[in-house]
Amino acid sequence: MQDGKAVGTVYIGIASPEGARAWGPFMFPGSRERVREATVVEALARLREALLAEGGARA
């Protein structure tokens, strides 16, 4: 535990002119490097979803 949260606990947020969105908590197991890698993969997936949703709303 660190600051009352399990090690590997991650929150992801995205902000744009359209608004802000947050997801989590995610609980990624493993080493610091594995947690970082899993976080990047999840953040990019969420960013892709957000960009597609915004692009679809403008079309």
DSSP file (Angstrom, degrees, kcal/mol; ACC not computed):
  #  RESIDUE AA STRUCTURE BP1 BP2  ACC     N-H-->O    O-->H-N    N-H-->O    O-->H-N    TCO  KAPPA ALPHA  PHI   PSI    X-CA   Y-CA   Z-CA
    1    1 A M              0   0    0      0, 0.0     2,-0.4     0, 0.0     5,-0.2   0.000 360.0 360.0 360.0 140.1    0.0    0.0    0.0
    2    2 A Q  B >   -A    5   0A   0      3,-3.1     3,-1.9     1,-0.0     0, 0.0  -0.971 360.0 -11.4-139.7 123.8    1.1    3.5   -0.8
    3    3 A D  T 3  S-     0   0    0     -2,-0.4     3,-0.1     1,-0.3    -1,-0.0   0.827 129.0 -57.2  54.9  33.8   -0.9    6.5    0.2
    4    4 A G  T 3  S+     0   0    0      1,-0.2     2,-0.4     0, 0.0    -1,-0.3   0.514 119.9 104.1  79.0   4.7   -3.8    4.2    1.0
    5    5 A K  B <  S-A    2   0A   0     -3,-1.9    -3,-3.1     4,-0.1    -1,-0.2  -0.918  77.4-106.6-120.1 145.6   -3.8    2.7   -2.5
    6    6 A A    >   -     0   0    0     -2,-0.4     3,-1.7    -5,-0.2     2,-0.1  -0.405  45.4 -97.8 -65.8 143.3   -2.5   -0.7   -3.7
    7    7 A V  T 3  S+     0   0    0      1,-0.3    -1,-0.1    -2,-0.1     3,-0.1  -0.422 113.9  36.4 -60.2 135.0    0.7   -0.5   -5.7
    8    8 A G  T 3  S+     0   0    0      1,-0.3    20,-2.4    -2,-0.1     2,-0.4   0.412  80.2 140.2  97.4   0.0   -0.3   -0.7   -9.4
    9    9 A T  E <   -B   27   0B   0     -3,-1.7     2,-0.4    18,-0.2    -1,-0.3  -0.661  29.0-179.4 -79.2 127.1   -3.5    1.4   -8.9
   10   10 A V  E     -B   26   0B   0     16,-2.5    16,-2.9    -2,-0.4     2,-0.4  -0.973  20.4-165.0-133.4 141.4   -3.8    3.8  -11.9
   11   11 A Y  E     -     0   0B   0     -2,-0.4     2,-0.4    14,-0.2    13,-0.2  -0.956  12.0-157.3-119.6 144.5   -6.3    6.4  -12.9
   12   12 A I  E     -B   23   0B   0     11,-2.4    11,-2.9    -2,-0.4     2,-0.4  -0.980  10.9-177.9-125.8 134.8   -6.4    7.8  -16.5
   13   13 A G  E     -B   22   0B   0     -2,-0.4     2,-0.4     9,-0.2     9,-0.2  -0.977   9.0-169.0-133.5 148.1   -7.8   11.2  -17.5
   14   14 A I  E     -B   21   0B   0      7,-2.7     7,-2.6    -2,-0.4     2,-0.4  -1.000   5.7-171.1-134.4 134.7   -8.3   13.0  -20.8
   15   15 A A  E     +B   20   0B   0     -2,-0.4     5,-0.2     5,-0.2    -2,-0.0  -0.977  14.1 154.8-127.1 142.2   -9.3   16.6  -21.3
   16   16 A S  E >   -B   19   0B   0      3,-2.3     3,-1.8    -2,-0.4    -2,-0.0  -0.898  61.4 -87.0-148.6 174.7  -10.2   18.4  -24.5
   17   17 A P  T 3  S+     0   0    0      0, 0.0     3,-0.1     0, 0.0    -2,-0.0   0.761 127.0  61.1 -59.4 -21.9  -12.2   21.4  -25.5
   18   18 A E  T 3  S-     0   0    0      1,-0.3     2,-0.3     0, 0.0    -3,-0.0   0.643 122.5 -86.2 -78.4 -15.2  -15.2   19.0  -25.6
   19   19 A G  E <   -B   16   0B   0     -3,-1.8    -3,-2.3     2,-0.0     2,-0.3  -0.855  45.4 -71.6 138.2-174.4  -14.8   18.2  -21.9
   20   20 A A  E     -B   15   0B   0     -2,-0.3     2,-0.3    -5,-0.2    -5,-0.2  -0.883  34.4-174.3-121.7 151.8  -12.9   16.0  -19.5
   21   21 A R  E     -B   14   0B   0     -7,-2.6    -7,-2.7    -2,-0.3     2,-0.3  -0.996   3.1-166.3-144.7 144.1  -13.2   12.3  -18.8
   22   22 A A  E     -B   13   0B   0     -2,-0.3     2,-0.3    -9,-0.2    -9,-0.2  -0.973   1.6-169.5-133.1 148.4  -11.6   10.0  -16.2
   23   23 A W  E     -B   12   0B   0    -11,-2.9   -11,-2.4    -2,-0.3     3,-0.2  -0.951  28.4 -20.3-132.5 152.7  -11.4    6.2  -15.9
   24   24 A G  E     -     0   0B   0     -2,-0.3   -13,-0.2     1,-0.3     2,-0.1  -0.665  34.2-119.3 130.9 176.8  -10.2    4.0  -13.1
   25   25 A P  E     -     0   0B   0      0, 0.0     2,-0.4     0, 0.0    -1,-0.3   0.390  50.9-177.9 -81.1 145.0   -9.1    2.7  -10.8
   26   26 A F  E     -B   10   0B   0    -16,-2.9   -16,-2.5    -3,-0.2     2,-0.6  -0.854  16.2-150.3-101.5 144.8   -7.2    0.2  -12.8
   27   27 A M  E     -B    9   0B   0     -2,-0.4   -18,-0.2   -18,-0.2   -19,-0.1  -0.850  17.1-177.2-118.9  93.2   -5.2   -2.4  -10.9
   28   28 A F        -     0   0    0    -20,-2.4     7,-0.1    -2,-0.6     2,-0.1  -0.813  13.9-148.0 -95.1 122.4   -2.2   -3.5  -13.0
   29   29 A P        +     0   0    0      0, 0.0     2,-0.2     0, 0.0   -21,-0.1  -0.383  49.7  46.3 -83.0 164.2    0.0   -6.2  -11.4
   30   30 A G  S    S-     0   0    0     -2,-0.1    -2,-0.0     4,-0.1     0, 0.0  -0.573  89.9 -19.1 110.2-167.3    3.7   -6.6  -11.8
   31   31 A S     >  -     0   0    0     -2,-0.2     4,-2.6     1,-0.1     5,-0.2  -0.124  68.7 -98.4 -70.9 170.2    6.8   -4.6  -11.7
   32   32 A R  H  > S+     0   0    0      1,-0.2     4,-2.4     2,-0.2     5,-0.2   0.897 126.4  51.3 -56.7 -41.4    6.9   -0.8  -12.1
   33   33 A E  H  > S+     0   0    0      2,-0.2     4,-2.6     1,-0.2    -1,-0.2   0.909 109.8  48.4 -64.8 -42.2    7.8   -1.2  -15.7
   34   34 A R  H  > S+     0   0    0      2,-0.2     4,-2.6     1,-0.2     5,-0.2   0.898 111.8  49.8 -65.2 -40.3    4.9   -3.6  -16.4
   35   35 A V  H  X S+     0   0    0     -4,-2.6     4,-2.3     2,-0.2    -2,-0.2   0.922 111.8  48.9 -63.1 -43.5    2.5   -1.2  -14.6
   36   36 A R  H  X S+     0   0    0     -4,-2.4     4,-2.3    -5,-0.2    -2,-0.2   0.924 112.2  48.1 -62.2 -45.0    3.8    1.7  -16.7
   37   37 A E  H  X S+     0   0    0     -4,-2.6     4,-2.3     1,-0.2    -2,-0.2   0.924 112.6  47.8 -62.4 -45.1    3.5   -0.4  -20.0
   38   38 A A  H  X S+     0   0    0     -4,-2.6     4,-2.4     1,-0.2    -1,-0.2   0.875 111.0  52.5 -64.0 -36.9   -0.1   -1.5  -19.1
   39   39 A T  H  X S+     0   0    0     -4,-2.3     4,-3.0    -5,-0.2    -1,-0.2   0.917 108.9  49.0 -64.7 -44.1   -1.0    2.1  -18.3
   40   40 A V  H  X S+     0   0    0     -4,-2.3     4,-2.6     2,-0.2     5,-0.2   0.924 111.7  49.1 -62.1 -44.8    0.3    3.4  -21.6
   41   41 A V  H  X S+     0   0    0     -4,-2.3     4,-1.9     1,-0.2    -2,-0.2   0.933 115.0  44.1 -60.4 -46.5   -1.6    0.8  -23.5
   42   42 A E  H  X S+     0   0    0     -4,-2.4     4,-2.4     2,-0.2    -2,-0.2   0.908 113.2  51.0 -66.5 -41.9   -4.8    1.5  -21.6
   43   43 A A  H  X S+     0   0    0     -4,-3.0     4,-2.5     1,-0.2    -2,-0.2   0.907 110.8  48.5 -63.6 -41.7   -4.4    5.3  -22.0
   44   44 A L  H  X S+     0   0    0     -4,-2.6     4,-2.5     2,-0.2    -1,-0.2   0.883 110.7  51.2 -66.6 -37.2   -3.8    5.1  -25.7
   45   45 A A  H  X S+     0   0    0     -4,-1.9     4,-2.2    -5,-0.2    -2,-0.2   0.921 112.3  46.2 -63.9 -43.3   -6.9    2.9  -26.1
   46   46 A R  H  X S+     0   0    0     -4,-2.4     4,-2.4     2,-0.2    -2,-0.2   0.890 112.2  51.1 -66.7 -39.0   -9.0    5.4  -24.1
   47   47 A L  H  X S+     0   0    0     -4,-2.5     4,-2.7     2,-0.2     5,-0.2   0.916 109.2  51.0 -63.4 -43.2   -7.5    8.3  -26.2
   48   48 A R  H  X S+     0   0    0     -4,-2.5     4,-2.6     1,-0.2     5,-0.2   0.936 110.7  48.7 -59.0 -47.5   -8.4    6.5  -29.4
   49   49 A E  H  X S+     0   0    0     -4,-2.2     4,-2.3     1,-0.2    -1,-0.2   0.917 112.4  48.6 -58.1 -44.6  -12.0    5.9  -28.2
   50   50 A A  H  X S+     0   0    0     -4,-2.4     4,-2.5     2,-0.2    -2,-0.2   0.909 112.0  48.2 -64.9 -42.4  -12.3    9.6  -27.2
   51   51 A L  H  X S+     0   0    0     -4,-2.7     4,-2.6     2,-0.2    -1,-0.2   0.906 112.3  48.6 -66.0 -41.2  -10.9   10.9  -30.6
   52   52 A L  H  X S+     0   0    0     -4,-2.6     4,-2.4    -5,-0.2    -1,-0.2   0.899 111.9  49.8 -64.6 -39.6  -13.2    8.6  -32.6
   53   53 A A  H  X S+     0   0    0     -4,-2.3     4,-1.8    -5,-0.2    -2,-0.2   0.915 113.1  45.8 -65.5 -43.0  -16.2    9.7  -30.5
   54   54 A E  H  X S+     0   0    0     -4,-2.5     4,-1.3     2,-0.2    -2,-0.2   0.907 113.8  49.2 -66.8 -41.0  -15.3   13.4  -31.0
   55   55 A G  H  X S+     0   0    0     -4,-2.6     4,-1.1     1,-0.2    -2,-0.2   0.885 111.0  50.2 -64.7 -38.9  -14.7   12.9  -34.7
   56   56 A G  H  < S+     0   0    0     -4,-2.4    -1,-0.2     1,-0.2    -2,-0.2   0.843 107.2  54.3 -67.3 -33.9  -18.0   11.0  -35.1
   57   57 A A  H  < S+     0   0    0     -4,-1.8    -1,-0.2     1,-0.2    -2,-0.2   0.797 109.4  48.2 -70.8 -27.8  -19.9   13.8  -33.3
   58   58 A R  H  <        0   0    0     -4,-1.3    -1,-0.2     1,-0.2    -2,-0.2   0.701 360.0 360.0 -84.7 -20.4  -18.5   16.4  -35.8
   59   59 A A     <        0   0    0     -4,-1.1    -1,-0.2    -3,-0.1    -2,-0.1   0.488 360.0 360.0 -73.1 360.0  -19.3   14.4  -38.9
